[in-house]
Amino acid sequence: MSARHRRKTTAVLTAGAAALLALCGAASAAIAAPSSGGSRGSAAMVAAAASAHSLTVPRGLTVSDGTRHVLVGGRSLDFGTAVRDLAWNPTGSKAAFIDGHGNLVVSDPDGGHRVTVAVNPGGQTWSHPTWQVSAADRTNHIPAKNNLVFSAKIHGSTVLEGVKATGNHARPARISLNGEAGEAGLPQTKNTWPNAGGDYGTIVYGNTGTGEVYIRDDYLRQQGGALAKGSEPALSPDGDEVVFVRSVHGHDHLFVEDFGGSAPVVKDITPSAATDYTEPAWSPSGKTIAFRAPTGTYTVTKTAHGFGRPVKATSHTGLPAYRG
């Protein structure tokens, strides 16, 4: 089944009833001594954690800023190594990120029991890992997936690569990007910001050359195609919506495309933005989107008539993500 066909059929993609793990309520607010060169980021994290107490930080919301400290529900956790582009698996039991050496690492929710899934060979820049997880489909003889897909800049060319999430010093490989039948080939380079969601291992990603967001279907056979103009996409947990960034009158707004109905619908959910809204992330419920702004991390939540107004969650700026 093609991605395009699923986008036009409401009955195929259904939200899974994934069990959510509770946040670790015993997470310590104390911050350990930072690694060399990290004092400035650590000081900012302390201030952010303090200011977060006067704000309503949504449960499960995390913010990583490239230091060893991750803001989790308003508390700072020391992961013991630099954390870039933190992403959580669907249950919230594991974190994936790029460490200070540029390697792809998986750890427990508090940064413990780190495993280097793949070692950066040098001369490459890895970013934005995402968990591609789906159950086995015995009827169609499709095995379960538990992969990490990320962007790799190699000799100036940016491509998407993948590796088993359970790997240990494994070797990543470039993933296929095939178009739908009868369509011209999809761009194989300048692809970035992959994000997976839904029950079938679907991935969305952006392309800096075309300025478009693409969808990659990976079910009965791998197909894909362009969705809309934009960047930094994130796929909703049920796979029926994608949020992305698009410039409007000099500011970055957030747009959502809903392809769960008979025809795709694209809507600006931050039409009053007077600054840049970037790096969106869906909550596990699919009701709220967290995003970055120059003054902190904000959320916007679905209402009966679309989406409400942005609400500040914390003064700390960084990459938002949700732990399931």
Residue pairs with C-beta under 8 A, 6 or more apart in sequence:
1 12
1 217
1 219
1 220
2 180
2 181
2 217
2 223
3 180
3 202
3 215
3 216
3 217
3 223
3 224
3 225
4 180
4 223
4 225
5 12
6 12
6 13
6 200
6 217
6 239
7 215
7 259
7 260
7 264
8 259
8 262
8 263
10 260
10 261
10 262
13 198
13 199
13 200
13 238
13 239
13 240
13 260
14 199
14 238
15 237
15 238
15 240
15 286
16 199
16 237
16 238
18 90
18 91
18 237
18 284
18 324
19 91
20 60
20 91
20 92
20 284
20 324
21 91
21 92
21 93
21 323
21 324
23 59
23 60
23 72
23 73
23 323
24 72
24 109
24 110
27 72
27 73
27 75
27 77
27 110
28 75
28 77
29 49
29 75
29 76
31 42
31 45
31 46
31 69
31 76
31 78
32 78
32 80
34 41
34 42
34 67
34 68
34 69
35 68
35 81
35 82
35 100
38 67
38 68
38 82
41 65
41 66
41 67
41 69
42 67
42 68
42 69
44 65
44 316
45 65
45 67
45 69
45 71
45 76
45 316
46 76
47 315
48 63
48 71
48 76
48 314
48 315
48 316
49 71
49 74
49 75
49 76
49 316
51 314
51 315
51 316
52 71
52 74
52 313
52 314
52 315
52 316
53 74
55 74
55 312
55 313
55 314
55 315
56 311
56 313
57 73
57 74
57 313
57 314
58 283
58 288
58 290
58 299
58 313
59 73
60 73
60 92
60 283
60 284
60 322
60 323
60 324
61 72
61 73
61 283
61 290
61 297
61 299
61 313
61 314
61 320
61 321
61 322
61 323
62 70
62 71
62 72
62 73
62 86
62 88
62 320
62 321
62 322
62 323
63 70
63 71
63 297
63 314
63 316
63 317
63 318
63 319
63 320
63 321
64 70
64 71
64 83
64 84
64 85
64 86
64 97
64 318
64 319
64 321
65 71
65 316
65 317
65 318
65 319
66 82
66 83
66 84
66 318
67 82
67 83
68 78
68 79
68 80
68 81
68 82
68 83
69 76
69 77
69 78
69 79
69 83
70 76
70 77
70 79
70 83
70 86
70 111
71 77
71 314
71 316
71 318
72 109
72 323
74 314
77 110
77 111
78 111
79 97
79 107
79 110
79 111
80 111
80 112
80 114
81 99
81 100
81 105
81 111
81 114
82 99
82 100
83 97
83 98
83 99
83 111
84 97
84 98
84 99
84 127
85 97
85 98
85 127
85 128
85 129
85 319
86 95
86 96
86 97
86 319
86 321
87 95
87 96
87 97
87 128
87 129
87 130
87 131
87 321
88 94
88 95
88 96
88 109
88 131
88 321
88 322
88 323
88 324
89 95
89 96
89 131
89 133
89 165
89 324
90 131
90 133
90 237
90 284
90 324
91 324
92 109
92 284
92 323
92 324
93 108
93 109
94 106
94 107
94 108
94 109
94 165
95 106
95 107
95 108
95 109
95 111
95 323
96 104
96 105
96 106
96 117
96 129
96 131
96 148
96 165
97 104
97 105
97 107
97 129
98 104
98 105
98 126
98 127
98 129
98 150
99 105
99 114
99 116
101 120
102 120
102 124
102 125
102 126
103 116
103 117
103 118
103 119
103 120
103 126
104 116
104 117
104 118
104 120
104 126
104 129
104 148
104 150
104 163
104 172
105 114
105 115
105 116
105 117
106 114
106 115
106 117
106 148
106 165
107 113
107 114
107 115
109 323
115 168
116 168
116 169
117 148
117 163
117 164
117 165
117 166
117 167
117 168
117 169
117 170
118 163
118 167
118 169
118 170
118 171
118 172
119 169
120 126
123 154
123 155
124 152
124 153
124 154
125 152
125 153
126 150
126 151
126 152
126 153
127 150
127 151
127 152
127 153
127 192
128 150
128 151
128 192
128 193
128 194
128 195
129 148
129 149
129 150
130 148
130 149
130 150
130 194
130 195
130 196
130 203
131 146
131 147
131 148
131 165
131 196
132 145
132 146
132 147
132 148
132 149
132 162
132 196
132 201
132 203
132 218
133 145
133 146
133 147
133 165
133 196
133 201
134 144
134 145
134 198
134 199
134 200
134 201
135 144
135 199
136 142
136 143
136 144
140 220
142 219
142 220
145 201
145 218
146 164
146 165
146 166
147 162
147 163
147 164
147 165
147 201
148 162
148 163
148 164
148 165
149 160
149 161
149 162
149 175
149 194
149 196
149 203
150 160
150 161
150 162
150 172
150 194
151 158
151 159
151 160
151 161
151 191
151 192
151 193
151 194
151 205
152 158
152 159
152 160
152 161
152 172
157 189
157 190
158 189
158 190
158 191
158 192
158 208
159 174
159 188
159 189
159 191
160 174
160 175
160 177
160 191
160 192
160 194
160 205
161 172
161 173
161 174
161 175
162 172
162 173
162 174
162 175
163 170
163 171
163 172
163 173
164 170
175 216
176 222
177 186
177 187
177 188
177 191
177 214
177 216
177 224
178 186
178 222
178 223
178 224
179 185
179 186
179 223
179 224
179 225
180 223
180 224
180 225
181 223
183 225
186 214
186 224
186 225
186 226
187 207
187 209
187 210
189 209
190 207
190 208
190 209
190 210
191 205
191 206
191 207
191 214
192 205
192 206
192 207
192 208
193 205
193 206
193 231
193 232
193 233
194 203
194 204
194 205
195 203
195 204
195 205
195 233
195 234
195 235
196 202
196 203
196 235
197 204
197 234
197 235
197 236
197 237
197 238
197 239
197 282
198 235
198 236
198 237
198 238
198 239
198 240
199 238
199 239
200 217
200 218
200 219
200 239
201 218
201 219
202 215
202 216
202 217
202 218
202 219
202 235
202 239
203 215
203 216
203 218
203 235
204 213
204 214
204 215
204 216
204 227
204 233
204 234
204 235
204 242
204 244
205 213
205 214
205 216
205 233
206 212
206 213
206 214
206 230
206 231
206 232
206 233
206 244
207 213
207 214
208 231
210 226
211 229
211 230
211 231
212 226
212 227
212 228
212 229
212 230
213 226
213 227
213 228
213 229
213 230
213 231
213 233
213 242
213 244
213 257
214 224
214 225
214 226
214 227
215 224
215 225
215 227
215 242
216 222
216 223
216 224
217 223
217 224
227 233
227 242
227 257
227 259
227 264
228 244
228 246
228 255
228 257
228 266
229 246
230 244
230 245
230 246
230 255
231 244
231 245
231 246
232 244
232 245
232 278
232 279
232 280
233 242
233 243
233 244
234 242
234 243
234 244
234 280
234 281
234 282
234 289
235 241
235 242
235 282
236 242
236 243
236 282
236 286
237 282
237 284
237 285
237 286
238 260
238 286
240 258
240 259
240 260
241 256
241 257
241 258
241 259
241 260
241 286
242 256
242 257
242 259
243 254
243 255
243 256
243 269
243 280
243 282
243 289
244 254
244 255
244 257
244 280
245 252
245 253
245 254
245 255
245 277
245 278
245 279
245 280
246 252
246 253
246 255
246 268
247 253
248 268
248 273
251 273
251 274
251 275
251 276
251 277
252 273
252 276
252 277
252 278
253 268
253 269
253 270
253 271
253 273
253 277
254 268
254 269
254 270
254 273
254 277
254 280
254 289
254 291
254 300
255 266
255 267
255 268
255 269
256 266
256 267
256 269
256 289
256 307
257 264
257 265
257 266
257 267
258 264
258 265
258 267
259 265
267 306
269 289
269 300
269 306
269 307
270 277
270 300
270 307
270 310
272 309
273 310
275 293
275 294
275 295
276 293
276 294
277 291
277 292
277 293
277 298
277 310
278 291
278 292
278 293
279 291
279 292
279 319
279 320
280 289
280 290
280 291
280 320
281 289
281 290
281 291
281 319
281 320
281 321
281 322
282 288
282 289
282 322
283 289
283 290
283 322
284 322
284 324
287 301
287 302
288 299
288 300
288 301
288 302
289 299
289 300
289 301
289 307
290 297
290 298
290 299
290 313
290 320
290 321
290 322
291 297
291 298
291 299
291 300
291 310
291 320
292 298
292 317
292 318
292 319
292 320
293 310
293 317
294 317
295 312
295 315
295 317
296 312
296 313
296 314
296 315
296 316
296 317
297 312
297 313
297 314
297 316
297 317
297 318
297 320
298 310
298 311
298 312
298 313
299 310
299 311
299 313
300 307
300 308
300 309
300 310
300 311
301 307
301 308
301 311
302 308
